Amino acid sequence: MESSRMRTVVCLSLFFIVCWQLSTAVTVKEGDFHFSLESVKALGALVTADDASVKHELQLLEAKAAAVCSHRDLPEDFKPLCLRKDAGASLVRLVLLAAHSDDCEICKFVACTGC
């Protein structure tokens, strides 16, 4: 009886810990859109993987937003953002945030929530 009760308490504790972790996932807000921090990191990796010069890449990103938006490795989260007229500027802000994702994980940026 006592071991059954203890097992129940342990299982419930684990369940609540997992639920709490899932509910506190870091999200990034860009305008009306919300993205997971992992998606923003994937976007940053996608943009910076092609060119060693990140600064140069960011300067060109707004002009080549269509190329980034049509890239096959772009996370699905960004497809609606790519339909907007100002997608390039939004992508630049998200890539800059991805470059400093450690700061986002501690909620240094206002755009990051869920810490």
Contacts in CASP RR format, 6 or more apart in sequence:
PFRMAT RR
TARGET T0000
AUTHOR 0000-0000-0000
METHOD contacts of the structure
MODEL  1
MESSRMRTVVCLSLFFIVCWQLSTAVTVKEGDFHFSLESVKALGALVTAD
DASVKHELQLLEAKAAAVCSHRDLPEDFKPLCLRKDAGASLVRLVLLAAH
SDDCEICKFVACTGC
24 114 0 8 1.000
24 115 0 8 1.000
25 36 0 8 1.000
25 37 0 8 1.000
25 114 0 8 1.000
26 36 0 8 1.000
26 37 0 8 1.000
26 104 0 8 1.000
26 105 0 8 1.000
26 107 0 8 1.000
26 112 0 8 1.000
26 113 0 8 1.000
26 114 0 8 1.000
26 115 0 8 1.000
27 34 0 8 1.000
27 35 0 8 1.000
27 36 0 8 1.000
27 37 0 8 1.000
27 112 0 8 1.000
27 113 0 8 1.000
27 114 0 8 1.000
28 34 0 8 1.000
28 35 0 8 1.000
28 36 0 8 1.000
28 37 0 8 1.000
28 40 0 8 1.000
28 94 0 8 1.000
28 97 0 8 1.000
28 104 0 8 1.000
28 111 0 8 1.000
28 112 0 8 1.000
28 113 0 8 1.000
29 35 0 8 1.000
29 111 0 8 1.000
29 112 0 8 1.000
29 113 0 8 1.000
30 81 0 8 1.000
30 90 0 8 1.000
30 93 0 8 1.000
30 94 0 8 1.000
30 111 0 8 1.000
31 90 0 8 1.000
33 77 0 8 1.000
33 80 0 8 1.000
33 81 0 8 1.000
33 90 0 8 1.000
35 75 0 8 1.000
35 77 0 8 1.000
35 78 0 8 1.000
35 94 0 8 1.000
36 77 0 8 1.000
37 101 0 8 1.000
37 104 0 8 1.000
37 105 0 8 1.000
37 112 0 8 1.000
39 75 0 8 1.000
39 77 0 8 1.000
39 78 0 8 1.000
40 94 0 8 1.000
40 97 0 8 1.000
40 98 0 8 1.000
40 101 0 8 1.000
40 104 0 8 1.000
41 98 0 8 1.000
41 101 0 8 1.000
42 73 0 8 1.000
42 75 0 8 1.000
43 74 0 8 1.000
43 75 0 8 1.000
43 78 0 8 1.000
43 91 0 8 1.000
43 94 0 8 1.000
43 95 0 8 1.000
43 98 0 8 1.000
44 94 0 8 1.000
44 95 0 8 1.000
44 98 0 8 1.000
44 99 0 8 1.000
45 98 0 8 1.000
46 68 0 8 1.000
46 71 0 8 1.000
46 73 0 8 1.000
46 74 0 8 1.000
47 57 0 8 1.000
47 58 0 8 1.000
47 61 0 8 1.000
47 68 0 8 1.000
47 91 0 8 1.000
47 95 0 8 1.000
48 54 0 8 1.000
48 57 0 8 1.000
48 95 0 8 1.000
48 99 0 8 1.000
50 57 0 8 1.000
51 57 0 8 1.000
54 99 0 8 1.000
58 92 0 8 1.000
58 95 0 8 1.000
58 96 0 8 1.000
61 68 0 8 1.000
61 88 0 8 1.000
61 91 0 8 1.000
61 92 0 8 1.000
61 95 0 8 1.000
62 88 0 8 1.000
62 89 0 8 1.000
62 91 0 8 1.000
62 92 0 8 1.000
65 82 0 8 1.000
65 87 0 8 1.000
65 88 0 8 1.000
65 91 0 8 1.000
68 74 0 8 1.000
68 82 0 8 1.000
68 88 0 8 1.000
68 91 0 8 1.000
69 78 0 8 1.000
69 79 0 8 1.000
69 82 0 8 1.000
69 87 0 8 1.000
69 91 0 8 1.000
74 82 0 8 1.000
78 91 0 8 1.000
81 87 0 8 1.000
81 90 0 8 1.000
81 91 0 8 1.000
84 90 0 8 1.000
93 111 0 8 1.000
97 104 0 8 1.000
97 109 0 8 1.000
97 111 0 8 1.000
97 112 0 8 1.000
100 108 0 8 1.000
100 109 0 8 1.000
103 109 0 8 1.000
104 111 0 8 1.000
104 112 0 8 1.000
105 112 0 8 1.000
105 115 0 8 1.000
106 115 0 8 1.000
107 113 0 8 1.000
107 114 0 8 1.000
107 115 0 8 1.000
END
